[in-house]
């Protein structure tokens, strides 16, 4: 009887730990499956946008950090030290923490951040008071991506 009481908790913790460390398989999809016909790398996205503020596209890149699992908030490397902040359009999607460092393909809407200069008070990244026109915004964080579908590539 005592042996059974020791074996059951040990078995349960072993099963729980085994589920935490399972690797993500190639082709795992979160949300809807991305359309890969217009695929481009994450580093070329900002140049491809030109003067447009929003485009619908599919990009491929490496996830650098998962900021919040619920809602699928993560950061993607855009090359040259730049970061694309991404999140899912559907908040009910949970992405695993171990997706960090993996190459993924994401589909959705890329959007440029506005910088509040030239008296554009409602342009987004604003500061009030004496510092209003002297604050430099973070040049590394220029794109936001609203994801509709993600597929683990490598």
GUFI-438880 format. One record per atom (N, C-alpha, C, O): residue number from 0; residue in one letter; x, y, z. Coordinates in steps of 0.2 Angstrom, whole numbers, plus 5000, padded with zeros to 4 digits. Last residue first. Example, Ala and Ser with C-alpha at 12.3 -4.5 7.8 and 13.67 -1.06 7.14 Angstrom:
residues 2
REC  resi  resn  east  north    up
REC     1     s  5064   4989  5035
REC     1     s  5068   4995  5036
REC     1     s  5064   5000  5039
REC     1     s  5067   5006  5040
REC     0     a  5066   4972  5039
REC     0     a  5062   4978  5039
REC     0     a  5066   4984  5039
REC     0     a  5071   4983  5042
***
This chain:
residues 154
REC  resi  resn  east  north    up
REC   153     x  5058   5127  4805
REC   153     x  5064   5123  4807
REC   153     x  5065   5124  4814
REC   153     x  5070   5121  4816
REC   152     x  5044   5131  4805
REC   152     x  5047   5129  4799
REC   152     x  5053   5125  4801
REC   152     x  5053   5119  4799
REC   151     x  5028   5132  4811
REC   151     x  5035   5131  4813
REC   151     x  5038   5128  4807
REC   151     x  5036   5123  4805
REC   150     x  5016   5145  4807
REC   150     x  5019   5138  4805
REC   150     x  5026   5137  4807
REC   150     x  5030   5141  4805
REC   149     x  5002   5155  4810
REC   149     x  5010   5153  4811
REC   149     x  5011   5146  4810
REC   149     x  5007   5142  4812
REC   148     x  4990   5167  4806
REC   148     x  4993   5160  4806
REC   148     x  5000   5160  4807
REC   148     x  5004   5164  4804
REC   147     x  4989   5180  4809
REC   147     x  4983   5176  4808
REC   147     x  4984   5169  4808
REC   147     x  4980   5165  4810
REC   146     x  4996   5193  4818
REC   146     x  4997   5187  4815
REC   146     x  4990   5183  4814
REC   146     x  4986   5183  4819
REC   145     x  5002   5209  4815
REC   145     x  4996   5205  4818
REC   145     x  4995   5199  4814
REC   145     x  4993   5199  4808
REC   144     x  5017   5217  4819
REC   144     x  5014   5212  4815
REC   144     x  5008   5208  4818
REC   144     x  5009   5206  4824
REC   143     x  5025   5232  4818
REC   143     x  5021   5228  4822
REC   143     x  5017   5223  4817
REC   143     x  5015   5225  4812
REC   142     x  5041   5239  4817
REC   142     x  5036   5236  4814
REC   142     x  5032   5232  4819
REC   142     x  5035   5229  4824
REC   141     x  5051   5245  4825
REC   141     x  5048   5249  4820
REC   141     x  5042   5246  4817
REC   141     x  5037   5250  4814
REC   140     x  5063   5245  4835
REC   140     x  5056   5243  4836
REC   140     x  5051   5247  4831
REC   140     x  5048   5252  4833
REC   139     x  5074   5252  4834
REC   139     x  5075   5245  4833
REC   139     x  5067   5242  4832
REC   139     x  5067   5237  4829
REC   138     x  5073   5265  4838
REC   138     x  5073   5264  4830
REC   138     x  5073   5256  4829
REC   138     x  5072   5254  4823
REC   137     x  5063   5272  4849
REC   137     x  5067   5266  4848
REC   137     x  5067   5264  4841
REC   137     x  5062   5262  4838
REC   136     x  5063   5290  4848
REC   136     x  5060   5284  4849
REC   136     x  5064   5278  4847
REC   136     x  5070   5279  4844
REC   135     x  5069   5304  4857
REC   135     x  5070   5299  4851
REC   135     x  5067   5292  4853
REC   135     x  5068   5290  4858
REC   134     x  5063   5319  4862
REC   134     x  5063   5312  4864
REC   134     x  5064   5308  4857
REC   134     x  5060   5308  4853
REC   133     x  5060   5332  4859
REC   133     x  5067   5330  4860
REC   133     x  5068   5323  4861
REC   133     x  5074   5321  4861
REC   132     x  5047   5336  4860
REC   132     x  5050   5335  4853
REC   132     x  5057   5334  4854
REC   132     x  5061   5334  4849
REC   131     x  5043   5334  4874
REC   131     x  5039   5332  4868
REC   131     x  5042   5331  4862
REC   131     x  5041   5326  4858
REC   130     x  5049   5338  4886
REC   130     x  5052   5333  4882
REC   130     x  5049   5331  4875
REC   130     x  5051   5327  4872
REC   129     x  5040   5346  4892
REC   129     x  5046   5349  4889
REC   129     x  5049   5344  4885
REC   129     x  5053   5347  4880
REC   128     x  5024   5338  4888
REC   128     x  5028   5342  4892
REC   128     x  5034   5345  4888
REC   128     x  5034   5345  4882
REC   127     x  5023   5320  4883
REC   127     x  5020   5327  4884
REC   127     x  5025   5331  4888
REC   127     x  5029   5329  4891
REC   126     x  5026   5310  4869
REC   126     x  5028   5312  4876
REC   126     x  5025   5319  4877
REC   126     x  5026   5323  4872
REC   125     x  5020   5296  4859
REC   125     x  5021   5303  4861
REC   125     x  5023   5304  4868
REC   125     x  5023   5299  4872
REC   124     x  5018   5286  4847
REC   124     x  5023   5286  4852
REC   124     x  5024   5293  4854
REC   124     x  5029   5297  4851
REC   123     x  5005   5292  4839
REC   123     x  5006   5286  4842
REC   123     x  5011   5286  4848
REC   123     x  5009   5287  4854
REC   122     x  5000   5304  4834
REC   122     x  5003   5299  4829
REC   122     x  5006   5293  4833
REC   122     x  5009   5289  4829
REC   121     x  4994   5315  4838
REC   121     x  4990   5309  4839
REC   121     x  4993   5303  4835
REC   121     x  4990   5299  4832
REC   120     x  5002   5326  4836
REC   120     x  5001   5324  4843
REC   120     x  4997   5317  4844
REC   120     x  4998   5314  4849
REC   119     x  5013   5331  4827
REC   119     x  5008   5326  4826
REC   119     x  5006   5323  4832
REC   119     x  5009   5317  4834
REC   118     x  5024   5340  4826
REC   118     x  5017   5342  4829
REC   118     x  5012   5337  4828
REC   118     x  5006   5339  4828
REC   117     x  5035   5333  4821
REC   117     x  5031   5338  4817
REC   117     x  5024   5340  4820
REC   117     x  5020   5340  4816
REC   116     x  5032   5317  4828
REC   116     x  5036   5323  4827
REC   116     x  5032   5327  4822
REC   116     x  5027   5325  4820
REC   115     x  5029   5302  4834
REC   115     x  5026   5309  4835
REC   115     x  5031   5314  4834
REC   115     x  5034   5316  4839
REC   114     x  5029   5290  4822
REC   114     x  5033   5293  4827
REC   114     x  5030   5300  4827
REC   114     x  5029   5304  4823
REC   113     x  5020   5274  4820
REC   113     x  5021   5282  4818
REC   113     x  5025   5285  4824
REC   113     x  5025   5282  4830
REC   112     x  5025   5258  4814
REC   112     x  5024   5263  4820
REC   112     x  5025   5270  4818
REC   112     x  5029   5272  4814
REC   111     x  5018   5249  4801
REC   111     x  5023   5253  4803
REC   111     x  5021   5257  4809
REC   111     x  5015   5259  4810
REC   110     x  5012   5232  4800
REC   110     x  5011   5239  4801
REC   110     x  5016   5243  4804
REC   110     x  5020   5241  4809
REC   109     x  5007   5218  4792
REC   109     x  5012   5221  4795
REC   109     x  5011   5229  4795
REC   109     x  5008   5231  4790
REC   108     x  4995   5205  4795
REC   108     x  4996   5212  4793
REC   108     x  5002   5215  4796
REC   108     x  5002   5215  4802
REC   107     x  4999   5188  4790
REC   107     x  4995   5193  4793
REC   107     x  4996   5200  4791
REC   107     x  4998   5201  4785
REC   106     x  5009   5173  4794
REC   106     x  5004   5177  4789
REC   106     x  5000   5182  4793
REC   106     x  4998   5180  4798
REC   105     x  5025   5166  4796
REC   105     x  5019   5169  4799
REC   105     x  5015   5173  4793
REC   105     x  5018   5176  4789
REC   104     x  5035   5153  4800
REC   104     x  5032   5157  4794
REC   104     x  5026   5160  4797
REC   104     x  5021   5156  4799
REC   103     x  5050   5152  4809
REC   103     x  5043   5151  4808
REC   103     x  5041   5155  4802
REC   103     x  5044   5160  4800
REC   102     x  5064   5144  4818
REC   102     x  5061   5148  4812
REC   102     x  5054   5147  4810
REC   102     x  5052   5141  4811
REC   101     x  5066   5146  4835
REC   101     x  5064   5142  4829
REC   101     x  5063   5147  4824
REC   101     x  5061   5152  4825
REC   100     x  5069   5154  4846
REC   100     x  5075   5151  4843
REC   100     x  5073   5147  4836
REC   100     x  5077   5146  4832
REC    99     x  5055   5149  4855
REC    99     x  5060   5153  4855
REC    99     x  5066   5150  4851
REC    99     x  5068   5145  4853
REC    98     x  5046   5139  4858
REC    98     x  5046   5141  4851
REC    98     x  5052   5146  4849
REC    98     x  5053   5148  4844
REC    97     x  5044   5136  4871
REC    97     x  5050   5133  4867
REC    97     x  5050   5134  4860
REC    97     x  5054   5131  4856
REC    96     x  5032   5141  4875
REC    96     x  5038   5145  4876
REC    96     x  5044   5143  4872
REC    96     x  5049   5146  4871
REC    95     x  5018   5140  4863
REC    95     x  5023   5137  4868
REC    95     x  5029   5142  4869
REC    95     x  5031   5145  4864
REC    94     x  5004   5150  4862
REC    94     x  5010   5147  4859
REC    94     x  5015   5145  4864
REC    94     x  5015   5148  4870
REC    93     x  4987   5150  4861
REC    93     x  4992   5149  4865
REC    93     x  4998   5147  4861
REC    93     x  4998   5141  4858
REC    92     x  4973   5160  4856
REC    92     x  4978   5155  4853
REC    92     x  4984   5156  4859
REC    92     x  4986   5161  4860
REC    91     x  4963   5169  4858
REC    91     x  4962   5162  4861
REC    91     x  4968   5157  4859
REC    91     x  4968   5152  4862
REC    90     x  4964   5181  4851
REC    90     x  4968   5180  4858
REC    90     x  4967   5173  4861
REC    90     x  4971   5172  4866
REC    89     x  4968   5183  4835
REC    89     x  4964   5179  4839
REC    89     x  4967   5178  4846
REC    89     x  4973   5175  4846
REC    88     x  4980   5189  4830
REC    88     x  4973   5193  4830
REC    88     x  4968   5189  4835
REC    88     x  4964   5193  4838
REC    87     x  4995   5188  4840
REC    87     x  4990   5185  4836
REC    87     x  4983   5189  4836
REC    87     x  4982   5192  4841
REC    86     x  5009   5198  4837
REC    86     x  5004   5195  4841
REC    86     x  4999   5193  4837
REC    86     x  4998   5195  4831
REC    85     x  5026   5205  4837
REC    85     x  5020   5201  4834
REC    85     x  5016   5199  4839
REC    85     x  5018   5197  4844
REC    84     x  5038   5216  4833
REC    84     x  5034   5214  4838
REC    84     x  5028   5211  4835
REC    84     x  5024   5214  4831
REC    83     x  5053   5214  4826
REC    83     x  5046   5214  4824
REC    83     x  5042   5212  4830
REC    83     x  5043   5206  4832
REC    82     x  5069   5223  4827
REC    82     x  5064   5218  4830
REC    82     x  5057   5219  4827
REC    82     x  5055   5225  4827
REC    81     x  5086   5225  4821
REC    81     x  5079   5227  4822
REC    81     x  5074   5221  4824
REC    81     x  5076   5215  4823
REC    80     x  5099   5221  4818
REC    80     x  5097   5223  4825
REC    80     x  5090   5225  4826
REC    80     x  5088   5228  4831
REC    79     x  5099   5216  4805
REC    79     x  5102   5223  4807
REC    79     x  5100   5225  4814
REC    79     x  5100   5231  4815
REC    78     x  5083   5207  4807
REC    78     x  5090   5208  4804
REC    78     x  5092   5215  4805
REC    78     x  5088   5219  4807
REC    77     x  5072   5204  4814
REC    77     x  5071   5207  4807
REC    77     x  5078   5209  4804
REC    77     x  5078   5212  4799
REC    76     x  5066   5192  4824
REC    76     x  5072   5196  4822
REC    76     x  5071   5198  4815
REC    76     x  5069   5194  4811
REC    75     x  5051   5194  4834
REC    75     x  5055   5191  4828
REC    75     x  5060   5195  4826
REC    75     x  5060   5202  4826
REC    74     x  5042   5191  4849
REC    74     x  5046   5195  4845
REC    74     x  5050   5191  4840
REC    74     x  5052   5186  4841
REC    73     x  5025   5188  4853
REC    73     x  5032   5186  4853
REC    73     x  5036   5191  4849
REC    73     x  5032   5196  4846
REC    72     x  5010   5182  4860
REC    72     x  5014   5188  4859
REC    72     x  5021   5186  4859
REC    72     x  5024   5182  4863
REC    71     x  4998   5174  4860
REC    71     x  5003   5173  4856
REC    71     x  5007   5179  4854
REC    71     x  5008   5181  4849
REC    70     x  4988   5173  4869
REC    70     x  4987   5178  4864
REC    70     x  4992   5178  4859
REC    70     x  4992   5181  4854
REC    69     x  4999   5167  4881
REC    69     x  4991   5168  4880
REC    69     x  4991   5174  4875
REC    69     x  4993   5179  4876
REC    68     x  5013   5170  4882
REC    68     x  5010   5164  4879
REC    68     x  5003   5165  4877
REC    68     x  5001   5163  4871
REC    67     x  5022   5184  4879
REC    67     x  5016   5181  4883
REC    67     x  5013   5176  4879
REC    67     x  5012   5176  4873
REC    66     x  5035   5184  4873
REC    66     x  5034   5189  4878
REC    66     x  5027   5186  4882
REC    66     x  5027   5187  4888
REC    65     x  5047   5175  4867
REC    65     x  5040   5174  4868
REC    65     x  5038   5179  4874
REC    65     x  5041   5177  4879
REC    64     x  5060   5179  4856
REC    64     x  5057   5179  4862
REC    64     x  5050   5179  4862
REC    64     x  5047   5182  4858
REC    63     x  5064   5177  4842
REC    63     x  5069   5179  4847
REC    63     x  5066   5178  4855
REC    63     x  5070   5176  4859
REC    62     x  5061   5167  4829
REC    62     x  5058   5170  4835
REC    62     x  5063   5171  4840
REC    62     x  5067   5166  4842
REC    61     x  5066   5171  4813
REC    61     x  5067   5168  4819
REC    61     x  5064   5171  4825
REC    61     x  5065   5177  4825
REC    60     x  5055   5171  4798
REC    60     x  5060   5173  4802
REC    60     x  5061   5169  4808
REC    60     x  5057   5164  4809
REC    59     x  5045   5175  4784
REC    59     x  5049   5170  4787
REC    59     x  5054   5173  4792
REC    59     x  5058   5177  4789
REC    58     x  5028   5181  4780
REC    58     x  5036   5182  4781
REC    58     x  5038   5176  4785
REC    58     x  5035   5173  4788
REC    57     x  5016   5187  4770
REC    57     x  5018   5181  4774
REC    57     x  5026   5182  4774
REC    57     x  5029   5183  4769
REC    56     x  5004   5201  4771
REC    56     x  5010   5198  4769
REC    56     x  5011   5191  4773
REC    56     x  5008   5190  4778
REC    55     x  4997   5217  4769
REC    55     x  4995   5210  4771
REC    55     x  5001   5206  4768
REC    55     x  5002   5206  4762
REC    54     x  5002   5232  4776
REC    54     x  5002   5228  4771
REC    54     x  5000   5221  4773
REC    54     x  5002   5219  4779
REC    53     x  5002   5250  4780
REC    53     x  5000   5243  4782
REC    53     x  5000   5239  4776
REC    53     x  4998   5241  4770
REC    52     x  5009   5261  4775
REC    52     x  5009   5260  4783
REC    52     x  5006   5253  4785
REC    52     x  5008   5251  4790
REC    51     x  5020   5263  4762
REC    51     x  5014   5261  4764
REC    51     x  5014   5260  4772
REC    51     x  5019   5258  4775
REC    50     x  5032   5267  4757
REC    50     x  5029   5272  4761
REC    50     x  5022   5270  4763
REC    50     x  5018   5273  4766
REC    49     x  5039   5251  4759
REC    49     x  5040   5258  4756
REC    49     x  5037   5263  4760
REC    49     x  5038   5263  4766
REC    48     x  5038   5237  4761
REC    48     x  5032   5241  4762
REC    48     x  5033   5248  4759
REC    48     x  5028   5251  4757
REC    47     x  5051   5232  4758
REC    47     x  5045   5230  4754
REC    47     x  5039   5235  4755
REC    47     x  5036   5237  4750
REC    46     x  5058   5237  4769
REC    46     x  5059   5239  4763
REC    46     x  5054   5238  4758
REC    46     x  5053   5242  4753
REC    45     x  5051   5229  4779
REC    45     x  5051   5236  4780
REC    45     x  5053   5239  4773
REC    45     x  5049   5244  4771
REC    44     x  5055   5215  4775
REC    44     x  5048   5218  4775
REC    44     x  5047   5225  4775
REC    44     x  5043   5228  4772
REC    43     x  5067   5209  4774
REC    43     x  5065   5213  4768
REC    43     x  5058   5216  4769
REC    43     x  5056   5220  4764
REC    42     x  5068   5202  4786
REC    42     x  5072   5208  4785
REC    42     x  5071   5212  4779
REC    42     x  5072   5218  4779
REC    41     x  5060   5191  4785
REC    41     x  5058   5196  4789
REC    41     x  5062   5203  4788
REC    41     x  5059   5208  4789
REC    40     x  5057   5186  4767
REC    40     x  5061   5186  4774
REC    40     x  5059   5192  4778
REC    40     x  5057   5197  4775
REC    39     x  5042   5180  4760
REC    39     x  5048   5184  4760
REC    39     x  5051   5184  4767
REC    39     x  5048   5182  4772
REC    38     x  5030   5172  4750
REC    38     x  5034   5172  4756
REC    38     x  5040   5177  4755
REC    38     x  5043   5177  4750
REC    37     x  5018   5170  4743
REC    37     x  5021   5177  4743
REC    37     x  5026   5177  4749
REC    37     x  5025   5182  4752
REC    36     x  5014   5157  4746
REC    36     x  5015   5159  4739
REC    36     x  5019   5165  4738
REC    36     x  5023   5167  4734
REC    35     x  5010   5152  4758
REC    35     x  5017   5153  4757
REC    35     x  5019   5155  4750
REC    35     x  5025   5155  4748
REC    34     x  4998   5155  4770
REC    34     x  4999   5154  4763
REC    34     x  5006   5156  4761
REC    34     x  5008   5162  4762
REC    33     x  4998   5147  4786
REC    33     x  5000   5152  4781
REC    33     x  5000   5150  4774
REC    33     x  5002   5145  4772
REC    32     x  4983   5140  4793
REC    32     x  4989   5139  4790
REC    32     x  4991   5144  4785
REC    32     x  4987   5146  4781
REC    31     x  4977   5149  4808
REC    31     x  4976   5146  4801
REC    31     x  4983   5145  4798
REC    31     x  4988   5148  4799
REC    30     x  4984   5144  4824
REC    30     x  4979   5149  4820
REC    30     x  4978   5145  4813
REC    30     x  4977   5139  4813
REC    29     x  4998   5136  4821
REC    29     x  4994   5139  4826
REC    29     x  4990   5144  4822
REC    29     x  4993   5148  4818
REC    28     x  5006   5120  4816
REC    28     x  5002   5126  4814
REC    28     x  4998   5129  4820
REC    28     x  4995   5125  4824
REC    27     x  5021   5112  4813
REC    27     x  5015   5113  4818
REC    27     x  5012   5120  4816
REC    27     x  5016   5125  4815
REC    26     x  5031   5109  4805
REC    26     x  5025   5110  4802
REC    26     x  5019   5111  4806
REC    26     x  5013   5111  4804
REC    25     x  5041   5099  4815
REC    25     x  5041   5103  4809
REC    25     x  5034   5103  4806
REC    25     x  5031   5098  4805
REC    24     x  5036   5099  4832
REC    24     x  5037   5096  4826
REC    24     x  5037   5101  4820
REC    24     x  5034   5106  4821
REC    23     x  5044   5104  4847
REC    23     x  5039   5105  4842
REC    23     x  5041   5102  4835
REC    23     x  5046   5103  4833
REC    22     x  5048   5091  4859
REC    22     x  5050   5096  4854
REC    22     x  5044   5097  4850
REC    22     x  5040   5093  4848
REC    21     x  5043   5090  4876
REC    21     x  5042   5088  4869
REC    21     x  5044   5093  4864
REC    21     x  5041   5098  4864
REC    20     x  5044   5095  4889
REC    20     x  5050   5095  4885
REC    20     x  5049   5091  4878
REC    20     x  5054   5090  4875
REC    19     x  5031   5093  4895
REC    19     x  5034   5100  4895
REC    19     x  5040   5100  4890
REC    19     x  5041   5105  4887
REC    18     x  5028   5080  4895
REC    18     x  5024   5084  4891
REC    18     x  5028   5091  4890
REC    18     x  5027   5094  4885
REC    17     x  5037   5075  4905
REC    17     x  5038   5073  4898
REC    17     x  5034   5077  4893
REC    17     x  5036   5078  4888
REC    16     x  5032   5081  4916
REC    16     x  5038   5083  4914
REC    16     x  5039   5081  4907
REC    16     x  5043   5085  4903
REC    15     x  5020   5073  4918
REC    15     x  5020   5080  4917
REC    15     x  5026   5083  4914
REC    15     x  5026   5087  4910
REC    14     x  5026   5060  4920
REC    14     x  5021   5061  4914
REC    14     x  5021   5069  4912
REC    14     x  5021   5071  4907
REC    13     x  5032   5062  4932
REC    13     x  5036   5060  4926
REC    13     x  5032   5061  4920
REC    13     x  5035   5064  4915
REC    12     x  5021   5065  4940
REC    12     x  5026   5070  4939
REC    12     x  5031   5068  4933
REC    12     x  5033   5073  4929
REC    11     x  5015   5052  4940
REC    11     x  5011   5058  4938
REC    11     x  5016   5064  4936
REC    11     x  5016   5067  4931
REC    10     x  5024   5044  4945
REC    10     x  5022   5042  4939
REC    10     x  5019   5049  4936
REC    10     x  5020   5051  4930
REC     9     x  5025   5049  4958
REC     9     x  5031   5049  4954
REC     9     x  5029   5048  4947
REC     9     x  5032   5051  4943
REC     8     x  5012   5046  4963
REC     8     x  5014   5053  4962
REC     8     x  5021   5054  4958
REC     8     x  5022   5058  4954
REC     7     x  5012   5032  4962
REC     7     x  5008   5036  4959
REC     7     x  5010   5043  4958
REC     7     x  5010   5046  4952
REC     6     x  5023   5027  4971
REC     6     x  5023   5026  4964
REC     6     x  5019   5031  4960
REC     6     x  5020   5033  4955
REC     5     x  5018   5029  4984
REC     5     x  5024   5032  4982
REC     5     x  5025   5032  4974
REC     5     x  5028   5037  4971
REC     4     x  5007   5021  4985
REC     4     x  5006   5029  4987
REC     4     x  5013   5032  4984
REC     4     x  5012   5038  4983
REC     3     x  5012   5009  4983
REC     3     x  5008   5012  4978
REC     3     x  5007   5019  4979
REC     3     x  5006   5023  4974
REC     2     x  5020   5007  4995
REC     2     x  5023   5007  4989
REC     2     x  5019   5011  4983
REC     2     x  5021   5014  4979
REC     1     x  5009   5006  5004
REC     1     x  5014   5012  5004
REC     1     x  5018   5013  4998
REC     1     x  5019   5018  4996
REC     0     x  5004   4994  5000
REC     0     x  5000   5000  5000
REC     0     x  5004   5006  5000
REC     0     x  5003   5011  4996
***
